[in-house]
């Protein structure tokens, strides 16, 4: 029961950070633990940093080992429009927050 409560609270916090469109309609109706913070929730690095700071405080999770730059790698600027730059974006899912909240520490690199 406690695990489900943690999951519900984490999902509510992530949903709040996802923002709203006109007329207070959410970008997405509902997120799941498998939702990607990059592609589903669509948070940029600054928004993700704010989310994670609140997450660590609110759920009393030790943030040792957490580095936002692992999940938002720096992209070099190229003036060549024909050069495609491939950026490997690591997995950053809501389930990672849920599992870390249950463990009381950040579980991922």
Rosetta blueprint (number, residue, H / E / L):
1 X L
2 X H
3 X H
4 X H
5 X H
6 X H
7 X H
8 X H
9 X H
10 X H
11 X H
12 X H
13 X H
14 X H
15 X H
16 X H
17 X H
18 X L
19 X L
20 X E
21 X L
22 X H
23 X H
24 X H
25 X L
26 X E
27 X L
28 X L
29 X L
30 X L
31 X L
32 X L
33 X L
34 X L
35 X L
36 X E
37 X L
38 X L
39 X L
40 X L
41 X L
42 X L
43 X L
44 X L
45 X H
46 X H
47 X H
48 X H
49 X H
50 X H
51 X H
52 X H
53 X H
54 X H
55 X H
56 X H
57 X H
58 X H
59 X L
60 X L
61 X L
62 X E
63 X L
64 X L
65 X L
66 X L
67 X L
68 X H
69 X H
70 X H
71 X L
72 X L
73 X L
74 X L
75 X L
76 X L
77 X L
78 X L
79 X L
80 X L
81 X L
82 X L
83 X L
84 X L
85 X L
86 X L
87 X L
88 X L
89 X L
90 X L
91 X L
92 X L
93 X E
94 X H
95 X H
96 X H
97 X H
98 X H
99 X H
100 X H
101 X H
102 X H
103 X H
104 X L
105 X E
106 X L
107 X L
108 X L
109 X L
